[in-house]
């Protein structure tokens, strides 16, 4: 399967939301309980409030999507202009094929190009190894709360100022 990276646009958000829900429930269940997955990514259509919030955040970010050669959305990610990875999700059927690494690499490039000194991410259990391979290190553990449900993750940081610190 060939993967094409392209700019993520607001028009892509409904498809991104569907992929996000699928990824959290299919891949997240390896590390999180069902009630945690449901709080993180409630099943169903994208609520208007979420769409508006995602659109506002994407407007302050570099966004990239991965498409299969048949046009299907394989993954998406965005990096806020302040250097925080806000989103990174890969379709369950494409997990483990390097899509996440390509998305991270594209956004590391944008961060470097913009002159950012460092990037941060709140990495889930599933995303942590990907970010570690890209040169991120754990600063501390963290609990995110969604609808009264705790989700363990890690605050990670990568310096862009040190040559060779982050993979492309």
Secondary structure, DSSP 4 states (H G I P E B T S, - for coil): --EEEEE--GGGHHHHHHHHHHHHHHTGGGTS-HHHHHHHS-SSSPPHHHHHHHHHHHTTEEEEEEEETTS-EEEEEEEETTSEEEEEEE-GGGTTSSHHHHHHHHHHHHHHHTT-SEEEEEE-HHHHHHHHHTT-EEEEEEEEEETTEEEEEEEEEEESSSTTSS--
